[in-house]
Amino acid sequence: MYPDYKVSIDARHFPYRGRVFNDWADIGTRYPLNPEGLRAFTDKYPARIALIHHNYQNIITWFNRSPEWVLAYFDKTAVVMVHRDMIPELPPSAIGAINPPSHFKDVSNPIILGYLFDVYQKFFDVQHAAQIRDYYEQNISDRYWKKQSTLTNMDRFLARMRQEQGMRRR
């Protein structure tokens, strides 16, 4: 997207050593993981589009909790969050072109399926997350040492999501 959109920050150490990287490392402390902390960070480093690798689940959650940001897209590697004031400038196809869980039915990497489960349970509903859980069970070898513990954790998240949905319906 360069030169129209410039990089505000990326997590590589070497090009941003010093103040910029120190601010990145201070996310969660000096920049609390709440909407006000995100606003302070994006005021200092103006950004209206964020490409966030799945490794940074706390950063994804940070953006997700802010009413100023929306999920525009995600795939097996990263999520794209867009500031709400950017939406009118983007083509309609740029927002909400979200892949259904079936798009990932052939993924057999346990780490990627774990990330996808996190995205679906944070941004969507229990059925979408449950479908990714089922792909995990089907596609990951029983020899993978973390398979059963991961499935147990996924099941706990799904049970909690179902319980919260039931409470909201009352």
C-alpha positions as protocol buffer text, in pm:
chain_id: "A"
residue {
  index: 1
  type: MET
  ca { x: 0 y: 0 z: 0 }
}
residue {
  index: 2
  type: TYR
  ca { x: 308 y: 223 z: 7 }
}
residue {
  index: 3
  type: PRO
  ca { x: 341 y: 517 z: -63 }
}
residue {
  index: 4
  type: ASP
  ca { x: -23 y: 604 z: 8 }
}
residue {
  index: 5
  type: TYR
  ca { x: -4 y: 422 z: 340 }
}
residue {
  index: 6
  type: LYS
  ca { x: 321 y: 426 z: 530 }
}
residue {
  index: 7
  type: VAL
  ca { x: 437 y: 184 z: 797 }
}
residue {
  index: 8
  type: SER
  ca { x: 368 y: 320 z: 1142 }
}
residue {
  index: 9
  type: ILE
  ca { x: 549 y: 44 z: 1328 }
}
residue {
  index: 10
  type: ASP
  ca { x: 645 y: -315 z: 1284 }
}
residue {
  index: 11
  type: ALA
  ca { x: 778 y: -554 z: 1540 }
}
residue {
  index: 12
  type: ARG
  ca { x: 1115 y: -620 z: 1382 }
}
residue {
  index: 13
  type: HIS
  ca { x: 1384 y: -505 z: 1622 }
}
residue {
  index: 14
  type: PHE
  ca { x: 1663 y: -385 z: 1396 }
}
residue {
  index: 15
  type: PRO
  ca { x: 1495 y: -104 z: 1198 }
}
residue {
  index: 16
  type: TYR
  ca { x: 1317 y: 39 z: 1502 }
}
residue {
  index: 17
  type: ARG
  ca { x: 1570 y: -6 z: 1781 }
}
residue {
  index: 18
  type: GLY
  ca { x: 1537 y: 264 z: 2043 }
}
residue {
  index: 19
  type: ARG
  ca { x: 1229 y: 471 z: 2111 }
}
residue {
  index: 20
  type: VAL
  ca { x: 991 y: 313 z: 1859 }
}
residue {
  index: 21
  type: PHE
  ca { x: 1066 y: -43 z: 1961 }
}
residue {
  index: 22
  type: ASN
  ca { x: 1061 y: 53 z: 2329 }
}
residue {
  index: 23
  type: ASP
  ca { x: 709 y: 188 z: 2282 }
}
residue {
  index: 24
  type: TRP
  ca { x: 610 y: -137 z: 2109 }
}
residue {
  index: 25
  type: ALA
  ca { x: 754 y: -332 z: 2401 }
}
residue {
  index: 26
  type: ASP
  ca { x: 559 y: -111 z: 2645 }
}
residue {
  index: 27
  type: ILE
  ca { x: 222 y: -221 z: 2507 }
}
residue {
  index: 28
  type: GLY
  ca { x: 40 y: -353 z: 2807 }
}
residue {
  index: 29
  type: THR
  ca { x: 223 y: -130 z: 3055 }
}
residue {
  index: 30
  type: ARG
  ca { x: 264 y: 232 z: 2943 }
}
residue {
  index: 31
  type: TYR
  ca { x: -3 y: 167 z: 2681 }
}
residue {
  index: 32
  type: PRO
  ca { x: -270 y: -31 z: 2869 }
}
residue {
  index: 33
  type: LEU
  ca { x: -458 y: -303 z: 2681 }
}
residue {
  index: 34
  type: ASN
  ca { x: -780 y: -101 z: 2668 }
}
residue {
  index: 35
  type: PRO
  ca { x: -931 y: 144 z: 2416 }
}
residue {
  index: 36
  type: GLU
  ca { x: -764 y: 443 z: 2583 }
}
residue {
  index: 37
  type: GLY
  ca { x: -421 y: 277 z: 2568 }
}
residue {
  index: 38
  type: LEU
  ca { x: -471 y: 196 z: 2200 }
}
residue {
  index: 39
  type: ARG
  ca { x: -581 y: 552 z: 2129 }
}
residue {
  index: 40
  type: ALA
  ca { x: -269 y: 688 z: 2305 }
}
residue {
  index: 41
  type: PHE
  ca { x: -51 y: 454 z: 2101 }
}
residue {
  index: 42
  type: THR
  ca { x: -215 y: 539 z: 1768 }
}
residue {
  index: 43
  type: ASP
  ca { x: -205 y: 911 z: 1853 }
}
residue {
  index: 44
  type: LYS
  ca { x: 172 y: 880 z: 1889 }
}
residue {
  index: 45
  type: TYR
  ca { x: 205 y: 648 z: 1587 }
}
residue {
  index: 46
  type: PRO
  ca { x: -83 y: 746 z: 1359 }
}
residue {
  index: 47
  type: ALA
  ca { x: -224 y: 435 z: 1201 }
}
residue {
  index: 48
  type: ARG
  ca { x: -560 y: 365 z: 1047 }
}
residue {
  index: 49
  type: ILE
  ca { x: -488 y: 15 z: 914 }
}
residue {
  index: 50
  type: ALA
  ca { x: -315 y: -253 z: 1118 }
}
residue {
  index: 51
  type: LEU
  ca { x: -178 y: -579 z: 985 }
}
residue {
  index: 52
  type: ILE
  ca { x: -120 y: -799 z: 1290 }
}
residue {
  index: 53
  type: HIS
  ca { x: 40 y: -1143 z: 1281 }
}
residue {
  index: 54
  type: HIS
  ca { x: -150 y: -1413 z: 1467 }
}
residue {
  index: 55
  type: ASN
  ca { x: 143 y: -1450 z: 1709 }
}
residue {
  index: 56
  type: TYR
  ca { x: 32 y: -1123 z: 1868 }
}
residue {
  index: 57
  type: GLN
  ca { x: -298 y: -1238 z: 2018 }
}
residue {
  index: 58
  type: ASN
  ca { x: -284 y: -972 z: 2290 }
}
residue {
  index: 59
  type: ILE
  ca { x: -251 y: -700 z: 2023 }
}
residue {
  index: 60
  type: ILE
  ca { x: -542 y: -847 z: 1824 }
}
residue {
  index: 61
  type: THR
  ca { x: -751 y: -847 z: 2142 }
}
residue {
  index: 62
  type: TRP
  ca { x: -643 y: -487 z: 2210 }
}
residue {
  index: 63
  type: PHE
  ca { x: -774 y: -373 z: 1873 }
}
residue {
  index: 64
  type: ASN
  ca { x: -1086 y: -588 z: 1904 }
}
residue {
  index: 65
  type: ARG
  ca { x: -1182 y: -424 z: 2235 }
}
residue {
  index: 66
  type: SER
  ca { x: -1173 y: -79 z: 2081 }
}
residue {
  index: 67
  type: PRO
  ca { x: -1498 y: 51 z: 1935 }
}
residue {
  index: 68
  type: GLU
  ca { x: -1287 y: 257 z: 1692 }
}
residue {
  index: 69
  type: TRP
  ca { x: -1148 y: -47 z: 1505 }
}
residue {
  index: 70
  type: VAL
  ca { x: -1312 y: -323 z: 1301 }
}
residue {
  index: 71
  type: LEU
  ca { x: -1190 y: -649 z: 1158 }
}
residue {
  index: 72
  type: ALA
  ca { x: -1153 y: -610 z: 783 }
}
residue {
  index: 73
  type: TYR
  ca { x: -992 y: -939 z: 691 }
}
residue {
  index: 74
  type: PHE
  ca { x: -797 y: -1235 z: 823 }
}
residue {
  index: 75
  type: ASP
  ca { x: -627 y: -1542 z: 688 }
}
residue {
  index: 76
  type: LYS
  ca { x: -388 y: -1812 z: 806 }
}
residue {
  index: 77
  type: THR
  ca { x: -117 y: -1560 z: 890 }
}
residue {
  index: 78
  type: ALA
  ca { x: -261 y: -1234 z: 1015 }
}
residue {
  index: 79
  type: VAL
  ca { x: -561 y: -1011 z: 1075 }
}
residue {
  index: 80
  type: VAL
  ca { x: -624 y: -671 z: 921 }
}
residue {
  index: 81
  type: MET
  ca { x: -793 y: -418 z: 1147 }
}
residue {
  index: 82
  type: VAL
  ca { x: -921 y: -89 z: 1007 }
}
residue {
  index: 83
  type: HIS
  ca { x: -1004 y: 230 z: 1192 }
}
residue {
  index: 84
  type: ARG
  ca { x: -1371 y: 318 z: 1146 }
}
residue {
  index: 85
  type: ASP
  ca { x: -1289 y: 655 z: 988 }
}
residue {
  index: 86
  type: MET
  ca { x: -1116 y: 469 z: 701 }
}
residue {
  index: 87
  type: ILE
  ca { x: -1424 y: 270 z: 600 }
}
residue {
  index: 88
  type: PRO
  ca { x: -1571 y: 538 z: 369 }
}
residue {
  index: 89
  type: GLU
  ca { x: -1239 y: 559 z: 183 }
}
residue {
  index: 90
  type: LEU
  ca { x: -1221 y: 186 z: 113 }
}
residue {
  index: 91
  type: PRO
  ca { x: -1409 y: -6 z: -153 }
}
residue {
  index: 92
  type: PRO
  ca { x: -1706 y: -200 z: -11 }
}
residue {
  index: 93
  type: SER
  ca { x: -1531 y: -527 z: -85 }
}
residue {
  index: 94
  type: ALA
  ca { x: -1247 y: -431 z: 151 }
}
residue {
  index: 95
  type: ILE
  ca { x: -1458 y: -470 z: 465 }
}
residue {
  index: 96
  type: GLY
  ca { x: -1635 y: -783 z: 570 }
}
residue {
  index: 97
  type: ALA
  ca { x: -1496 y: -1015 z: 302 }
}
residue {
  index: 98
  type: ILE
  ca { x: -1444 y: -1271 z: 575 }
}
residue {
  index: 99
  type: ASN
  ca { x: -1369 y: -1630 z: 491 }
}
residue {
  index: 100
  type: PRO
  ca { x: -1607 y: -1884 z: 644 }
}
residue {
  index: 101
  type: PRO
  ca { x: -1448 y: -2161 z: 854 }
}
residue {
  index: 102
  type: SER
  ca { x: -1488 y: -2403 z: 562 }
}
residue {
  index: 103
  type: HIS
  ca { x: -1223 y: -2200 z: 378 }
}
residue {
  index: 104
  type: PHE
  ca { x: -971 y: -2353 z: 619 }
}
residue {
  index: 105
  type: LYS
  ca { x: -1102 y: -2712 z: 615 }
}
residue {
  index: 106
  type: ASP
  ca { x: -778 y: -2850 z: 469 }
}
residue {
  index: 107
  type: VAL
  ca { x: -538 y: -2674 z: 705 }
}
residue {
  index: 108
  type: SER
  ca { x: -330 y: -2929 z: 891 }
}
residue {
  index: 109
  type: ASN
  ca { x: -91 y: -2704 z: 1082 }
}
residue {
  index: 110
  type: PRO
  ca { x: -189 y: -2712 z: 1451 }
}
residue {
  index: 111
  type: ILE
  ca { x: -51 y: -2365 z: 1519 }
}
residue {
  index: 112
  type: ILE
  ca { x: -247 y: -2207 z: 1235 }
}
residue {
  index: 113
  type: LEU
  ca { x: -568 y: -2384 z: 1337 }
}
residue {
  index: 114
  type: GLY
  ca { x: -512 y: -2263 z: 1693 }
}
residue {
  index: 115
  type: TYR
  ca { x: -478 y: -1905 z: 1568 }
}
residue {
  index: 116
  type: LEU
  ca { x: -788 y: -1940 z: 1352 }
}
residue {
  index: 117
  type: PHE
  ca { x: -983 y: -2076 z: 1648 }
}
residue {
  index: 118
  type: ASP
  ca { x: -880 y: -1767 z: 1847 }
}
residue {
  index: 119
  type: VAL
  ca { x: -992 y: -1533 z: 1570 }
}
residue {
  index: 120
  type: TYR
  ca { x: -1329 y: -1702 z: 1524 }
}
residue {
  index: 121
  type: GLN
  ca { x: -1401 y: -1715 z: 1897 }
}
residue {
  index: 122
  type: LYS
  ca { x: -1303 y: -1347 z: 1942 }
}
residue {
  index: 123
  type: PHE
  ca { x: -1481 y: -1201 z: 1642 }
}
residue {
  index: 124
  type: PHE
  ca { x: -1758 y: -1439 z: 1548 }
}
residue {
  index: 125
  type: ASP
  ca { x: -1977 y: -1696 z: 1715 }
}
residue {
  index: 126
  type: VAL
  ca { x: -1953 y: -2032 z: 1882 }
}
residue {
  index: 127
  type: GLN
  ca { x: -2054 y: -2226 z: 1570 }
}
residue {
  index: 128
  type: HIS
  ca { x: -1767 y: -2082 z: 1365 }
}
residue {
  index: 129
  type: ALA
  ca { x: -1514 y: -2152 z: 1640 }
}
residue {
  index: 130
  type: ALA
  ca { x: -1657 y: -2503 z: 1689 }
}
residue {
  index: 131
  type: GLN
  ca { x: -1609 y: -2576 z: 1319 }
}
residue {
  index: 132
  type: ILE
  ca { x: -1240 y: -2482 z: 1344 }
}
residue {
  index: 133
  type: ARG
  ca { x: -1213 y: -2702 z: 1655 }
}
residue {
  index: 134
  type: ASP
  ca { x: -1354 y: -2992 z: 1454 }
}
residue {
  index: 135
  type: TYR
  ca { x: -1101 y: -2931 z: 1174 }
}
residue {
  index: 136
  type: TYR
  ca { x: -830 y: -2939 z: 1440 }
}
residue {
  index: 137
  type: GLU
  ca { x: -952 y: -3274 z: 1566 }
}
residue {
  index: 138
  type: GLN
  ca { x: -979 y: -3417 z: 1213 }
}
residue {
  index: 139
  type: ASN
  ca { x: -667 y: -3273 z: 1054 }
}
residue {
  index: 140
  type: ILE
  ca { x: -409 y: -3293 z: 1331 }
}
residue {
  index: 141
  type: SER
  ca { x: -233 y: -3623 z: 1383 }
}
residue {
  index: 142
  type: ASP
  ca { x: -301 y: -3806 z: 1709 }
}
residue {
  index: 143
  type: ARG
  ca { x: 77 y: -3827 z: 1743 }
}
residue {
  index: 144
  type: TYR
  ca { x: 101 y: -3450 z: 1791 }
}
residue {
  index: 145
  type: TRP
  ca { x: 185 y: -3417 z: 2159 }
}
residue {
  index: 146
  type: LYS
  ca { x: -33 y: -3109 z: 2224 }
}
residue {
  index: 147
  type: LYS
  ca { x: -343 y: -3228 z: 2038 }
}
residue {
  index: 148
  type: GLN
  ca { x: -548 y: -3350 z: 2333 }
}
residue {
  index: 149
  type: SER
  ca { x: -464 y: -3057 z: 2562 }
}
residue {
  index: 150
  type: THR
  ca { x: -543 y: -2810 z: 2283 }
}
residue {
  index: 151
  type: LEU
  ca { x: -878 y: -2979 z: 2213 }
}
residue {
  index: 152
  type: THR
  ca { x: -957 y: -2971 z: 2586 }
}
residue {
  index: 153
  type: ASN
  ca { x: -882 y: -2598 z: 2597 }
}
residue {
  index: 154
  type: MET
  ca { x: -1088 y: -2535 z: 2284 }
}
residue {
  index: 155
  type: ASP
  ca { x: -1378 y: -2728 z: 2438 }
}
residue {
  index: 156
  type: ARG
  ca { x: -1355 y: -2514 z: 2753 }
}
residue {
  index: 157
  type: PHE
  ca { x: -1367 y: -2194 z: 2548 }
}
residue {
  index: 158
  type: LEU
  ca { x: -1664 y: -2324 z: 2351 }
}
residue {
  index: 159
  type: ALA
  ca { x: -1851 y: -2424 z: 2668 }
}
residue {
  index: 160
  type: ARG
  ca { x: -1790 y: -2078 z: 2814 }
}
residue {
  index: 161
  type: MET
  ca { x: -1905 y: -1913 z: 2490 }
}
residue {
  index: 162
  type: ARG
  ca { x: -2223 y: -2123 z: 2489 }
}
residue {
  index: 163
  type: GLN
  ca { x: -2288 y: -2036 z: 2852 }
}
residue {
  index: 164
  type: GLU
  ca { x: -2240 y: -1664 z: 2783 }
}
residue {
  index: 165
  type: GLN
  ca { x: -2474 y: -1685 z: 2481 }
}
residue {
  index: 166
  type: GLY
  ca { x: -2736 y: -1852 z: 2697 }
}
residue {
  index: 167
  type: MET
  ca { x: -2705 y: -1581 z: 2962 }
}
residue {
  index: 168
  type: ARG
  ca { x: -2745 y: -1307 z: 2699 }
}
residue {
  index: 169
  type: ARG
  ca { x: -3064 y: -1466 z: 2566 }
}
residue {
  index: 170
  type: ARG
  ca { x: -3231 y: -1450 z: 2907 }
}
